[in-house]
Amino acid sequence: MKDASGKRRGQLDSTALDRLPLHPGMCAECRFLEIQASKRSAFARCGRSDFDDRFRRYPPLPVYRCAGFEQAAAPPPQGDPQRSE
């Protein structure tokens, strides 16, 4: 599933997180985080709420504890800065 920026869950960049009024806490590292954004506002949405009713769709931020937290996959490397030519 994709978020408002067109990226898949767990592949958010710092620009998407900067749109939120508050840092989302541990949600920033969670694979289920989706950023729902418009021109004027942005919200952190929990994708886990789609299939697990124990989780709020839009949790109060920042989140410090969450039983459904799963670490997002690390983004692929952006090239080798040590590469010599």
N, C-alpha and C positions, 0 to 999 in steps of 0.2 A: 504494500500500500504506500502511496506517496503522500507527502505533506503539501502544504500550500506553496512551498517553493519549488515543488516538482521533484524533490529528492526523496529517495526511499527512507523509511524509518532507520534510525541509527546512523545516518550519513549527514547529519546536520553540520553546518559550519558555524563559526563564531558570529557571522553576520546575522544568521537566523536567530541565534540566542540573544543577540544585542537588541532585537526588536521587542523582546519581552520587557514589561515594566519592572520586573524583579528577576533576579537570577533564579532558575528553577531548582537549585540545590542538586540532589542526586539525580533528578530527572535528566539533567544535562548529559549524563553519561549512560542513560538507559536506552535500550534498543526500541522501546515502545513510544518514546517521545515523538510527538508530531507538533509542529508549530502551525497554528491556524492564524493566518494574517490577512489583513485588509490594508487599505491605504492609511487608516487611522489607528488601528489597534492590532495587537497580537496576543494570542493565548497559547499556553502549553496544554496540549491534549494528550491524554493517556490512551494509547492504542490498545492497551491490554483490556480496557473497559469494553471493547467491542465483543469480547468473548468471555469475560469474567466479571460478574456483577459485584464482586467485592471491591472493585476499584472505581473511583469517581472519574467521570469523563474529563472534567476540568478540575484537578486537585488544587487546593490552596497552596500557594507558593510562599516560601521555598519548602521543598519536601526534604526531610532529614532521615526518615525511615520509610521503607516500603517493602512489603513482603513479596511483591511481584517484580522487583528490580532485576533486570538482566543487563549485564554490561554490553554496550554497543560494540560492534566489530570495529576494529581500528581501521581508519581510512588507508587506502593504498598509498605507498610512498609516492612523492611528487617528483621523482628523479633522484639521481645520486649527486649530492653536493660535493662529494669527494672525487668525482670523475675527473680524470686528467686527460688532456687532449694532446 
